Amino acid sequence: MTEQNQKPLGNTLWGIADQLRGAMNADDTGEGSQRKKAANEKWNKA
């Protein structure tokens, strides 16, 4: 894999990791719950 391909992939993977950390740190009420729902919907569409 070329460096040109690795950079976008790396950015995508870091974005996913950030979303997962946010979902794990969120509580089950309020904004955290909304973020979990949005993340799950996005994941299920993929």
PDB file of N, H, CA, C and O in Angstrom:
ATOM      1  N   MET A   1       0.854  -1.175   0.000  1.00  0.00           N
ATOM      2  CA  MET A   1       0.000   0.000   0.000  1.00  0.00           C
ATOM      3  C   MET A   1       0.901   1.240   0.000  1.00  0.00           C
ATOM      4  O   MET A   1       1.871   1.317   0.753  1.00  0.00           O
ATOM      5  N   THR A   2       0.570   2.179  -0.834  1.00  0.00           N
ATOM      6  H   THR A   2      -0.218   2.116  -1.446  1.00  0.00           H
ATOM      7  CA  THR A   2       1.397   3.378  -0.934  1.00  0.00           C
ATOM      8  C   THR A   2       1.076   4.355   0.190  1.00  0.00           C
ATOM      9  O   THR A   2       0.017   4.285   0.813  1.00  0.00           O
ATOM     10  N   GLU A   3       2.000   5.256   0.432  1.00  0.00           N
ATOM     11  H   GLU A   3       2.861   5.313  -0.075  1.00  0.00           H
ATOM     12  CA  GLU A   3       1.776   6.280   1.460  1.00  0.00           C
ATOM     13  C   GLU A   3       0.559   7.128   1.108  1.00  0.00           C
ATOM     14  O   GLU A   3      -0.174   7.576   1.990  1.00  0.00           O
ATOM     15  N   GLN A   4       0.351   7.344  -0.190  1.00  0.00           N
ATOM     16  H   GLN A   4       0.946   6.980  -0.906  1.00  0.00           H
ATOM     17  CA  GLN A   4      -0.802   8.134  -0.648  1.00  0.00           C
ATOM     18  C   GLN A   4      -2.113   7.451  -0.230  1.00  0.00           C
ATOM     19  O   GLN A   4      -3.089   8.136   0.079  1.00  0.00           O
ATOM     20  N   ASN A   5      -2.145   6.135  -0.216  1.00  0.00           N
ATOM     21  H   ASN A   5      -1.352   5.579  -0.467  1.00  0.00           H
ATOM     22  CA  ASN A   5      -3.339   5.398   0.204  1.00  0.00           C
ATOM     23  C   ASN A   5      -3.413   5.260   1.716  1.00  0.00           C
ATOM     24  O   ASN A   5      -4.503   5.220   2.285  1.00  0.00           O
ATOM     25  N   GLN A   6      -2.262   5.187   2.367  1.00  0.00           N
ATOM     26  H   GLN A   6      -1.376   5.219   1.905  1.00  0.00           H
ATOM     27  CA  GLN A   6      -2.234   4.957   3.811  1.00  0.00           C
ATOM     28  C   GLN A   6      -2.761   6.149   4.605  1.00  0.00           C
ATOM     29  O   GLN A   6      -3.440   5.967   5.615  1.00  0.00           O
ATOM     30  N   LYS A   7      -2.459   7.354   4.164  1.00  0.00           N
ATOM     31  H   LYS A   7      -1.907   7.503   3.343  1.00  0.00           H
ATOM     32  CA  LYS A   7      -2.871   8.537   4.940  1.00  0.00           C
ATOM     33  C   LYS A   7      -4.386   8.643   5.075  1.00  0.00           C
ATOM     34  O   LYS A   7      -4.872   8.803   6.195  1.00  0.00           O
ATOM     35  N   PRO A   8      -5.172   8.560   3.971  1.00  0.00           N
ATOM     36  CA  PRO A   8      -6.635   8.638   4.137  1.00  0.00           C
ATOM     37  C   PRO A   8      -7.176   7.477   4.977  1.00  0.00           C
ATOM     38  O   PRO A   8      -8.087   7.663   5.784  1.00  0.00           O
ATOM     39  N   LEU A   9      -6.616   6.288   4.785  1.00  0.00           N
ATOM     40  H   LEU A   9      -5.876   6.137   4.130  1.00  0.00           H
ATOM     41  CA  LEU A   9      -7.057   5.146   5.572  1.00  0.00           C
ATOM     42  C   LEU A   9      -6.764   5.369   7.051  1.00  0.00           C
ATOM     43  O   LEU A   9      -7.606   5.092   7.905  1.00  0.00           O
ATOM     44  N   GLY A  10      -5.573   5.867   7.350  1.00  0.00           N
ATOM     45  H   GLY A  10      -4.889   6.092   6.656  1.00  0.00           H
ATOM     46  CA  GLY A  10      -5.226   6.163   8.739  1.00  0.00           C
ATOM     47  C   GLY A  10      -6.162   7.186   9.357  1.00  0.00           C
ATOM     48  O   GLY A  10      -6.583   7.033  10.504  1.00  0.00           O
ATOM     49  N   ASN A  11      -6.491   8.233   8.600  1.00  0.00           N
ATOM     50  H   ASN A  11      -6.149   8.358   7.669  1.00  0.00           H
ATOM     51  CA  ASN A  11      -7.428   9.247   9.103  1.00  0.00           C
ATOM     52  C   ASN A  11      -8.803   8.644   9.363  1.00  0.00           C
ATOM     53  O   ASN A  11      -9.447   8.966  10.361  1.00  0.00           O
ATOM     54  N   THR A  12      -9.250   7.773   8.468  1.00  0.00           N
ATOM     55  H   THR A  12      -8.726   7.512   7.657  1.00  0.00           H
ATOM     56  CA  THR A  12     -10.547   7.121   8.648  1.00  0.00           C
ATOM     57  C   THR A  12     -10.540   6.254   9.898  1.00  0.00           C
ATOM     58  O   THR A  12     -11.487   6.283  10.684  1.00  0.00           O
ATOM     59  N   LEU A  13      -9.478   5.489  10.081  1.00  0.00           N
ATOM     60  H   LEU A  13      -8.709   5.466   9.443  1.00  0.00           H
ATOM     61  CA  LEU A  13      -9.400   4.610  11.256  1.00  0.00           C
ATOM     62  C   LEU A  13      -9.343   5.405  12.552  1.00  0.00           C
ATOM     63  O   LEU A  13      -9.968   5.021  13.540  1.00  0.00           O
ATOM     64  N   TRP A  14      -8.598   6.514  12.561  1.00  0.00           N
ATOM     65  H   TRP A  14      -8.090   6.826  11.758  1.00  0.00           H
ATOM     66  CA  TRP A  14      -8.561   7.351  13.765  1.00  0.00           C
ATOM     67  C   TRP A  14      -9.942   7.947  14.034  1.00  0.00           C
ATOM     68  O   TRP A  14     -10.347   8.064  15.191  1.00  0.00           O
ATOM     69  N   GLY A  15     -10.665   8.323  12.986  1.00  0.00           N
ATOM     70  H   GLY A  15     -10.336   8.228  12.047  1.00  0.00           H
ATOM     71  CA  GLY A  15     -12.027   8.854  13.165  1.00  0.00           C
ATOM     72  C   GLY A  15     -12.949   7.822  13.784  1.00  0.00           C
ATOM     73  O   GLY A  15     -13.744   8.142  14.668  1.00  0.00           O
ATOM     74  N   ILE A  16     -12.844   6.582  13.320  1.00  0.00           N
ATOM     75  H   ILE A  16     -12.199   6.322  12.602  1.00  0.00           H
ATOM     76  CA  ILE A  16     -13.655   5.505  13.888  1.00  0.00           C
ATOM     77  C   ILE A  16     -13.289   5.295  15.354  1.00  0.00           C
ATOM     78  O   ILE A  16     -14.169   5.158  16.204  1.00  0.00           O
ATOM     79  N   ALA A  17     -12.005   5.271  15.645  1.00  0.00           N
ATOM     80  H   ALA A  17     -11.290   5.383  14.954  1.00  0.00           H
ATOM     81  CA  ALA A  17     -11.563   5.088  17.036  1.00  0.00           C
ATOM     82  C   ALA A  17     -12.088   6.210  17.928  1.00  0.00           C
ATOM     83  O   ALA A  17     -12.521   5.956  19.052  1.00  0.00           O
ATOM     84  N   ASP A  18     -12.053   7.438  17.438  1.00  0.00           N
ATOM     85  H   ASP A  18     -11.701   7.643  16.525  1.00  0.00           H
ATOM     86  CA  ASP A  18     -12.570   8.571  18.211  1.00  0.00           C
ATOM     87  C   ASP A  18     -14.060   8.414  18.475  1.00  0.00           C
ATOM     88  O   ASP A  18     -14.531   8.691  19.578  1.00  0.00           O
ATOM     89  N   GLN A  19     -14.804   7.971  17.464  1.00  0.00           N
ATOM     90  H   GLN A  19     -14.422   7.746  16.568  1.00  0.00           H
ATOM     91  CA  GLN A  19     -16.248   7.765  17.644  1.00  0.00           C
ATOM     92  C   GLN A  19     -16.512   6.671  18.667  1.00  0.00           C
ATOM     93  O   GLN A  19     -17.402   6.803  19.506  1.00  0.00           O
ATOM     94  N   LEU A  20     -15.746   5.598  18.601  1.00  0.00           N
ATOM     95  H   LEU A  20     -15.022   5.491  17.919  1.00  0.00           H
ATOM     96  CA  LEU A  20     -15.938   4.513  19.555  1.00  0.00           C
ATOM     97  C   LEU A  20     -15.610   4.951  20.974  1.00  0.00           C
ATOM     98  O   LEU A  20     -16.321   4.593  21.914  1.00  0.00           O
ATOM     99  N   ARG A  21     -14.543   5.719  21.135  1.00  0.00           N
ATOM    100  H   ARG A  21     -13.966   6.009  20.372  1.00  0.00           H
ATOM    101  CA  ARG A  21     -14.207   6.231  22.471  1.00  0.00           C
ATOM    102  C   ARG A  21     -15.324   7.127  22.986  1.00  0.00           C
ATOM    103  O   ARG A  21     -15.685   7.056  24.161  1.00  0.00           O
ATOM    104  N   GLY A  22     -15.870   7.962  22.126  1.00  0.00           N
ATOM    105  H   GLY A  22     -15.578   8.020  21.171  1.00  0.00           H
ATOM    106  CA  GLY A  22     -16.967   8.842  22.537  1.00  0.00           C
ATOM    107  C   GLY A  22     -18.186   8.047  22.948  1.00  0.00           C
ATOM    108  O   GLY A  22     -18.838   8.381  23.938  1.00  0.00           O
ATOM    109  N   ALA A  23     -18.506   6.998  22.203  1.00  0.00           N
ATOM    110  H   ALA A  23     -17.977   6.727  21.399  1.00  0.00           H
ATOM    111  CA  ALA A  23     -19.665   6.168  22.531  1.00  0.00           C
ATOM    112  C   ALA A  23     -19.443   5.428  23.843  1.00  0.00           C
ATOM    113  O   ALA A  23     -20.378   5.268  24.628  1.00  0.00           O
ATOM    114  N   MET A  24     -18.216   4.974  24.090  1.00  0.00           N
ATOM    115  H   MET A  24     -17.457   5.103  23.452  1.00  0.00           H
ATOM    116  CA  MET A  24     -17.929   4.243  25.321  1.00  0.00           C
ATOM    117  C   MET A  24     -17.959   5.170  26.532  1.00  0.00           C
ATOM    118  O   MET A  24     -18.303   4.740  27.633  1.00  0.00           O
ATOM    119  N   ASN A  25     -17.603   6.430  26.339  1.00  0.00           N
ATOM    120  H   ASN A  25     -17.324   6.780  25.445  1.00  0.00           H
ATOM    121  CA  ASN A  25     -17.565   7.372  27.456  1.00  0.00           C
ATOM    122  C   ASN A  25     -18.923   8.024  27.716  1.00  0.00           C
ATOM    123  O   ASN A  25     -19.135   8.618  28.773  1.00  0.00           O
ATOM    124  N   ALA A  26     -19.830   7.918  26.768  1.00  0.00           N
ATOM    125  H   ALA A  26     -19.658   7.436  25.909  1.00  0.00           H
ATOM    126  CA  ALA A  26     -21.131   8.584  26.905  1.00  0.00           C
ATOM    127  C   ALA A  26     -22.021   7.814  27.880  1.00  0.00           C
ATOM    128  O   ALA A  26     -21.942   6.591  27.996  1.00  0.00           O
ATOM    129  N   ASP A  27     -22.849   8.552  28.557  1.00  0.00           N
ATOM    130  H   ASP A  27     -22.914   9.545  28.463  1.00  0.00           H
ATOM    131  CA  ASP A  27     -23.808   7.885  29.435  1.00  0.00           C
ATOM    132  C   ASP A  27     -25.060   7.529  28.629  1.00  0.00           C
ATOM    133  O   ASP A  27     -25.122   7.814  27.433  1.00  0.00           O
ATOM    134  N   ASP A  28     -26.039   6.920  29.257  1.00  0.00           N
ATOM    135  H   ASP A  28     -25.989   6.688  30.229  1.00  0.00           H
ATOM    136  CA  ASP A  28     -27.229   6.453  28.547  1.00  0.00           C
ATOM    137  C   ASP A  28     -28.340   7.485  28.501  1.00  0.00           C
ATOM    138  O   ASP A  28     -29.471   7.153  28.149  1.00  0.00           O
ATOM    139  N   THR A  29     -28.046   8.716  28.843  1.00  0.00           N
ATOM    140  H   THR A  29     -27.127   8.986  29.129  1.00  0.00           H
ATOM    141  CA  THR A  29     -29.069   9.755  28.809  1.00  0.00           C
ATOM    142  C   THR A  29     -28.547  10.957  28.044  1.00  0.00           C
ATOM    143  O   THR A  29     -27.339  11.117  27.867  1.00  0.00           O
ATOM    144  N   GLY A  30     -29.444  11.782  27.600  1.00  0.00           N
ATOM    145  H   GLY A  30     -30.425  11.652  27.744  1.00  0.00           H
ATOM    146  CA  GLY A  30     -29.076  13.051  26.985  1.00  0.00           C
ATOM    147  C   GLY A  30     -28.230  12.919  25.742  1.00  0.00           C
ATOM    148  O   GLY A  30     -28.457  12.044  24.906  1.00  0.00           O
ATOM    149  N   GLU A  31     -27.255  13.795  25.628  1.00  0.00           N
ATOM    150  H   GLU A  31     -27.070  14.506  26.307  1.00  0.00           H
ATOM    151  CA  GLU A  31     -26.428  13.890  24.431  1.00  0.00           C
ATOM    152  C   GLU A  31     -25.668  12.592  24.157  1.00  0.00           C
ATOM    153  O   GLU A  31     -25.515  12.195  23.002  1.00  0.00           O
ATOM    154  N   GLY A  32     -25.201  11.944  25.192  1.00  0.00           N
ATOM    155  H   GLY A  32     -25.325  12.267  26.131  1.00  0.00           H
ATOM    156  CA  GLY A  32     -24.463  10.694  25.012  1.00  0.00           C
ATOM    157  C   GLY A  32     -25.319   9.643  24.346  1.00  0.00           C
ATOM    158  O   GLY A  32     -24.856   8.919  23.465  1.00  0.00           O
ATOM    159  N   SER A  33     -26.568   9.560  24.767  1.00  0.00           N
ATOM    160  H   SER A  33     -26.944  10.148  25.483  1.00  0.00           H
ATOM    161  CA  SER A  33     -27.487   8.598  24.174  1.00  0.00           C
ATOM    162  C   SER A  33     -27.732   8.914  22.705  1.00  0.00           C
ATOM    163  O   SER A  33     -27.814   8.004  21.880  1.00  0.00           O
ATOM    164  N   GLN A  34     -27.850  10.183  22.374  1.00  0.00           N
ATOM    165  H   GLN A  34     -27.784  10.922  23.044  1.00  0.00           H
ATOM    166  CA  GLN A  34     -28.067  10.591  20.984  1.00  0.00           C
ATOM    167  C   GLN A  34     -26.850  10.252  20.129  1.00  0.00           C
ATOM    168  O   GLN A  34     -26.998   9.822  18.985  1.00  0.00           O
ATOM    169  N   ARG A  35     -25.647  10.443  20.675  1.00  0.00           N
ATOM    170  H   ARG A  35     -25.527  10.792  21.604  1.00  0.00           H
ATOM    171  CA  ARG A  35     -24.430  10.104  19.926  1.00  0.00           C
ATOM    172  C   ARG A  35     -24.347   8.608  19.677  1.00  0.00           C
ATOM    173  O   ARG A  35     -23.960   8.182  18.589  1.00  0.00           O
ATOM    174  N   LYS A  36     -24.708   7.801  20.678  1.00  0.00           N
ATOM    175  H   LYS A  36     -25.023   8.147  21.562  1.00  0.00           H
ATOM    176  CA  LYS A  36     -24.695   6.353  20.503  1.00  0.00           C
ATOM    177  C   LYS A  36     -25.671   5.936  19.407  1.00  0.00           C
ATOM    178  O   LYS A  36     -25.345   5.110  18.555  1.00  0.00           O
ATOM    179  N   LYS A  37     -26.857   6.509  19.436  1.00  0.00           N
ATOM    180  H   LYS A  37     -27.122   7.181  20.128  1.00  0.00           H
ATOM    181  CA  LYS A  37     -27.880   6.174  18.439  1.00  0.00           C
ATOM    182  C   LYS A  37     -27.393   6.539  17.041  1.00  0.00           C
ATOM    183  O   LYS A  37     -27.541   5.748  16.110  1.00  0.00           O
ATOM    184  N   ALA A  38     -26.816   7.726  16.883  1.00  0.00           N
ATOM    185  H   ALA A  38     -26.696   8.369  17.639  1.00  0.00           H
ATOM    186  CA  ALA A  38     -26.313   8.165  15.581  1.00  0.00           C
ATOM    187  C   ALA A  38     -25.180   7.264  15.109  1.00  0.00           C
ATOM    188  O   ALA A  38     -25.124   6.905  13.933  1.00  0.00           O
ATOM    189  N   ALA A  39     -24.282   6.898  16.010  1.00  0.00           N
ATOM    190  H   ALA A  39     -24.328   7.190  16.965  1.00  0.00           H
ATOM    191  CA  ALA A  39     -23.166   6.030  15.646  1.00  0.00           C
ATOM    192  C   ALA A  39     -23.672   4.653  15.224  1.00  0.00           C
ATOM    193  O   ALA A  39     -23.176   4.079  14.255  1.00  0.00           O
ATOM    194  N   ASN A  40     -24.653   4.124  15.947  1.00  0.00           N
ATOM    195  H   ASN A  40     -25.056   4.591  16.735  1.00  0.00           H
ATOM    196  CA  ASN A  40     -25.222   2.814  15.606  1.00  0.00           C
ATOM    197  C   ASN A  40     -25.916   2.858  14.259  1.00  0.00           C
ATOM    198  O   ASN A  40     -25.772   1.930  13.463  1.00  0.00           O
ATOM    199  N   GLU A  41     -26.665   3.914  13.986  1.00  0.00           N
ATOM    200  H   GLU A  41     -26.782   4.668  14.633  1.00  0.00           H
ATOM    201  CA  GLU A  41     -27.348   4.031  12.706  1.00  0.00           C
ATOM    202  C   GLU A  41     -26.339   4.099  11.562  1.00  0.00           C
ATOM    203  O   GLU A  41     -26.517   3.459  10.526  1.00  0.00           O
ATOM    204  N   LYS A  42     -25.279   4.881  11.763  1.00  0.00           N
ATOM    205  H   LYS A  42     -25.134   5.401  12.605  1.00  0.00           H
ATOM    206  CA  LYS A  42     -24.238   4.997  10.739  1.00  0.00           C
ATOM    207  C   LYS A  42     -23.562   3.655  10.519  1.00  0.00           C
ATOM    208  O   LYS A  42     -23.293   3.278   9.378  1.00  0.00           O
ATOM    209  N   TRP A  43     -23.285   2.928  11.595  1.00  0.00           N
ATOM    210  H   TRP A  43     -23.503   3.234  12.522  1.00  0.00           H
ATOM    211  CA  TRP A  43     -22.620   1.637  11.497  1.00  0.00           C
ATOM    212  C   TRP A  43     -23.513   0.635  10.760  1.00  0.00           C
ATOM    213  O   TRP A  43     -23.031  -0.125   9.919  1.00  0.00           O
ATOM    214  N   ASN A  44     -24.817   0.633  11.076  1.00  0.00           N
ATOM    215  H   ASN A  44     -25.208   1.250  11.759  1.00  0.00           H
ATOM    216  CA  ASN A  44     -25.733  -0.339  10.487  1.00  0.00           C
ATOM    217  C   ASN A  44     -25.971  -0.080   8.997  1.00  0.00           C
ATOM    218  O   ASN A  44     -26.327  -1.003   8.264  1.00  0.00           O
ATOM    219  N   LYS A  45     -25.781   1.152   8.543  1.00  0.00           N
ATOM    220  H   LYS A  45     -25.492   1.901   9.138  1.00  0.00           H
ATOM    221  CA  LYS A  45     -25.958   1.469   7.123  1.00  0.00           C
ATOM    222  C   LYS A  45     -24.785   0.997   6.285  1.00  0.00           C
ATOM    223  O   LYS A  45     -24.919   0.762   5.084  1.00  0.00           O
ATOM    224  N   ALA A  46     -23.632   0.859   6.928  1.00  0.00           N
ATOM    225  H   ALA A  46     -23.523   1.050   7.904  1.00  0.00           H
ATOM    226  CA  ALA A  46     -22.408   0.485   6.186  1.00  0.00           C
ATOM    227  C   ALA A  46     -22.430  -0.951   5.727  1.00  0.00           C
ATOM    228  O   ALA A  46     -21.480  -1.411   5.095  1.00  0.00           O
TER     229      ALA A  46
END
